[in-house]
Amino acid sequence: MKKVTILFACAALLCASCGEDIESKAKVLLDEARVASEAQDFGKARMLLDSLKNTYPKAFKTRREAIKLSRDVEYGEQTRSITFYNEQLQQLTEQRDKLLTDFVLEKDTRYQEEGYYMLPSQTLKNNYGLTYLRAQVSEKGVAMITSVYRGNKAIEHKGIKLSVGETFVECNAPLHRYNSKHLGVHSERLDFRYGEDGGIMDFILSTDEDIKVTLAGRGKVEYTLRKSDCEAVAKVLELSKVLQSIESVSAMRAEASRHIEFIERNRERFEIEEKAPE
């Protein structure tokens, strides 16, 4: 009986010794991770914490501390990301404001939640009665090109074709189509979103030669694209890129802020649980 008791005691001591040994080895990784975190080397800290979790799954005491540190690491990562996003947004905002000095915003707040930027040379009031291509970009960065037709006869054009010699692009799938008549003048408008325009806007950027525009439907109209309209497409796409970048970076900053709020709530709950009586 004494031998059995001694064996149990030895086993208990051995288990305790093994547990202490596992905890001590796990603590080495934890301390390394903490040093890396304090140095803001969050990638290394995360790698060490993952190694601790996988290598010493039964080091429960140390792993509890590791969970707390992992929150601090993620908090540090997200905070640093927000700083980076703020710097990006400042640069992008400066670029946007510089570009916008060439544009006007057309927006009817009674009907529109979002307006469109365009060059003054392309506004409707400066092209009254004319047939032309108009480029514009929404406040959120969506670039569009619009085929505007005005004439004494309706042609009901359903698409547009741009050509230089034998090379051409065309699109017959407008995002929006509007037709109207006022004082005997027919007005038709087709809107094409950039990326869904059959390559029209990119085609305009790709050549310095004269571009022939063909509107075909029940009737047919041809004209040469004005150089000022070609320049408008280039400026609109430049502004579009900056505005879309602002939207993208703002969304990433908002996501990082949500992560920080989540971490703070978890940290508060963890502290409450630690202080709670057994």
Secondary structure, DSSP 8 states (H G I E B T S, - for coil): -HHHHHHHHHHHHHHHHHHHHHHHHHHHHHHHHHHHHHTT-HHHHHHHHHHHHHH-TT-HHHHHHHHHHHHHHHHHHHHHHHHHHHHHHHHHHHHHHHHHTT-EEE--TTT-SS-EEE-GGGSGGGGTT--EEEEEEETTS-EEEEEEEEESS-----EEEEEETTEEEEE---SEEEEEEETTEEEEEEEEETTSSTTHHHHHHT--S--EEEEESSSEEEEE--HHHHHHHHHHHHHHHHHHHHHHHHHHHHHHHHHHHHHHHHHHHHHHHHHS--
